[in-house]
């Protein structure tokens, strides 16, 4: 059915280089989002889908396209469908992200931590300059770190108590407190309360 639909589209209007680039970028973005939502690393997905990690990385970055058999294997592992991978989002959906419909992802190997999940406020997209998530940290949860990268970060504690360590200095924060720092400074954090903590966290440029 998918092959027949693709053939019909091809006969109606040949795909231009611009169309191909846009479709490859959309597929890569959706693939990365589906993988991160399930807390899978590139290596884990590549192994499960029987493909190379390097090719999978190129696909996620819009630099390569998978064969149809490979695409079927990927969506099966990720428990999604091919239609969603190529679905165009209308303007309203691209601006508004409803409560309860935002992805909740586990941190990958580069940003892993104990008892931490991220609620995507801005879905991953190469077009966004900002990255915005709500970090949910369970009691005794802690990020792996310290980490450093290019950019700037700002956060607001929505609930709970956390200890933020930036450039070796500790800062105890509670609900209503805010922070800002340059991402080049080594940083990490942990929940120092007895309840779940949540931080509205924005950084630029997007790092993952």
C-alpha positions as CSV (number, residue, x, y, z in Angstrom):
1,X,0.0,0.0,0.0
2,X,2.8,2.4,0.9
3,X,4.7,1.5,-2.3
4,X,1.6,2.0,-4.4
5,X,0.9,5.4,-2.8
6,X,4.6,6.5,-3.4
7,X,4.3,5.4,-7.0
8,X,1.2,7.4,-7.6
9,X,2.8,10.5,-6.1
10,X,5.9,10.0,-8.3
11,X,3.7,9.8,-11.5
12,X,1.7,12.9,-10.5
13,X,4.7,15.2,-9.8
14,X,8.4,14.3,-9.8
15,X,10.1,15.1,-6.6
16,X,12.4,18.2,-6.8
17,X,15.7,18.5,-5.0
18,X,14.0,20.9,-2.6
19,X,11.2,18.4,-1.9
20,X,13.7,15.6,-1.3
21,X,15.7,17.8,1.1
22,X,12.6,18.8,3.0
23,X,11.4,15.2,3.2
24,X,14.8,13.9,4.4
25,X,15.0,16.6,7.1
26,X,11.4,15.8,8.2
27,X,12.1,12.1,8.3
28,X,15.3,12.6,10.3
29,X,13.6,14.9,12.8
30,X,10.7,12.5,13.4
31,X,13.1,9.5,13.6
32,X,15.2,11.2,16.3
33,X,12.2,12.2,18.2
34,X,10.7,8.7,18.1
35,X,14.0,7.2,19.2
36,X,14.5,9.7,22.1
37,X,10.9,9.3,23.3
38,X,11.7,5.6,23.8
39,X,15.0,6.3,25.5
40,X,17.0,4.5,22.8
41,X,20.6,5.3,21.8
42,X,21.6,5.4,18.1
43,X,23.5,2.1,18.7
44,X,20.5,0.4,20.3
45,X,18.2,1.3,17.5
46,X,20.7,0.4,14.8
47,X,21.2,-3.0,16.3
48,X,17.5,-3.6,16.7
49,X,16.7,-2.5,13.1
50,X,19.7,-4.3,11.6
51,X,21.5,-1.3,10.2
52,X,24.7,0.6,10.7
53,X,25.0,3.3,13.4
54,X,26.7,5.6,11.0
55,X,23.9,5.3,8.4
56,X,21.3,5.9,11.0
57,X,23.1,9.0,12.2
58,X,23.2,10.3,8.6
59,X,19.4,9.7,8.2
60,X,18.6,11.5,11.5
61,X,20.7,14.5,10.2
62,X,18.9,14.5,6.9
63,X,22.0,13.5,4.9
64,X,20.7,10.1,3.8
65,X,17.4,8.3,3.2
66,X,16.6,4.7,4.2
67,X,15.4,2.0,1.9
68,X,11.8,1.1,2.2
69,X,12.6,-2.3,3.9
70,X,14.9,-0.5,6.4
71,X,12.2,2.1,7.1
72,X,9.7,-0.7,7.8
73,X,12.2,-2.2,10.3
74,X,12.8,1.2,12.0
75,X,9.1,2.0,12.5
76,X,8.5,-1.5,13.8
77,X,11.2,-1.1,16.4
78,X,10.0,2.4,17.4
79,X,6.3,1.3,17.4
80,X,5.2,4.0,15.1
81,X,4.2,4.1,11.4
82,X,5.6,5.4,8.1
83,X,2.8,7.9,7.7
84,X,3.7,9.7,10.9
85,X,7.4,9.9,9.8
86,X,6.5,11.9,6.7
87,X,3.4,13.7,8.0
88,X,3.3,17.5,7.4
89,X,2.3,19.5,10.4
90,X,-0.1,22.4,9.8
91,X,0.6,25.9,11.1
92,X,-1.6,25.7,14.2
93,X,0.0,22.4,15.3
94,X,3.5,23.9,14.7
95,X,2.7,26.7,17.1
96,X,0.6,25.1,19.8
97,X,1.5,22.0,21.8
98,X,-1.3,20.8,24.0
99,X,-1.1,19.6,27.6
100,X,-0.8,15.9,27.7
101,X,0.3,15.6,24.1
102,X,3.9,16.6,24.5
103,X,6.6,13.9,24.3
104,X,8.1,12.7,27.6
105,X,11.6,11.3,26.9
106,X,14.3,9.4,28.8
107,X,17.8,10.9,28.6
108,X,20.1,9.3,26.1
109,X,23.6,8.0,26.8
110,X,25.1,11.5,26.5
111,X,22.6,13.1,28.9
112,X,21.6,10.2,31.1
113,X,20.8,10.5,34.8
114,X,19.0,8.7,37.6
115,X,15.3,9.4,37.9
116,X,15.1,12.1,35.2
117,X,12.8,12.6,32.3
118,X,12.3,15.5,29.9
119,X,9.0,16.8,28.8
120,X,9.5,18.5,25.4
121,X,8.0,22.0,25.2
122,X,9.6,22.7,21.8
123,X,9.7,19.5,19.7
124,X,13.1,18.8,18.3
125,X,13.6,20.6,14.9
126,X,16.6,21.9,13.1
127,X,14.7,25.1,12.6
128,X,14.5,26.1,16.3
129,X,17.2,28.2,17.9
130,X,15.9,27.4,21.3
131,X,15.6,24.1,23.1
132,X,13.0,24.0,25.9
133,X,12.0,21.2,28.2
134,X,10.6,20.6,31.6
135,X,13.1,18.5,33.6
136,X,11.3,16.2,36.0
137,X,13.6,14.9,38.7
138,X,12.5,12.2,41.1
139,X,13.6,12.2,44.7
140,X,17.3,11.5,44.9
141,X,17.5,11.9,41.0
142,X,20.7,13.4,39.6
143,X,22.0,14.4,36.2
144,X,25.2,12.9,34.9
145,X,27.9,15.5,34.8
146,X,29.3,17.9,34.9
147,X,28.8,18.6,31.2
148,X,30.0,21.6,29.1
149,X,28.9,22.8,25.6
150,X,28.4,26.0,23.7
151,X,25.5,28.3,24.5
152,X,23.5,29.8,27.3
153,X,20.9,28.4,29.7
154,X,18.1,29.7,31.8
155,X,15.7,27.9,34.2
156,X,12.8,28.3,36.6
157,X,12.0,25.9,39.3
158,X,8.4,24.9,39.0
159,X,8.3,22.5,42.0
160,X,10.6,21.0,44.6
161,X,14.1,21.7,45.7
162,X,17.3,21.2,43.6
163,X,21.0,21.8,44.0
164,X,22.5,23.3,40.9
165,X,26.3,23.0,40.6
166,X,27.9,25.4,38.0
167,X,31.6,25.8,37.7
168,X,32.1,24.0,41.0
169,X,29.8,26.3,43.0
170,X,26.6,24.9,44.6
171,X,23.3,26.7,44.6
172,X,20.3,25.5,46.5
173,X,17.1,26.4,44.7
174,X,13.4,26.1,45.6
175,X,10.1,26.6,43.9
176,X,10.0,30.1,42.2
177,X,13.8,30.5,42.0
178,X,15.4,31.0,38.6
179,X,18.9,30.8,37.2
180,X,21.0,31.7,34.1
181,X,24.6,30.7,33.1
182,X,26.9,30.2,30.1
183,X,26.8,26.6,29.0
184,X,30.6,26.5,28.6
185,X,30.8,26.3,32.4
186,X,30.6,22.7,33.7
187,X,27.2,22.1,35.2
188,X,24.9,19.4,36.6
189,X,22.1,19.2,39.2
190,X,20.3,16.9,41.6
191,X,17.0,16.8,43.6
192,X,17.7,17.5,47.3
193,X,14.1,17.3,48.4
194,X,11.8,14.5,49.3
195,X,9.4,15.1,46.5
196,X,9.6,15.2,42.7
197,X,11.2,18.4,41.4
198,X,10.4,20.1,38.0
199,X,12.5,22.8,36.2
200,X,11.4,24.7,33.2
201,X,14.7,24.8,31.3
202,X,15.6,26.7,28.1
203,X,19.0,26.7,26.3
204,X,20.3,27.9,23.0
205,X,21.5,26.5,20.7
206,X,19.7,23.2,20.8
207,X,22.1,20.5,21.9
208,X,20.0,17.2,21.7
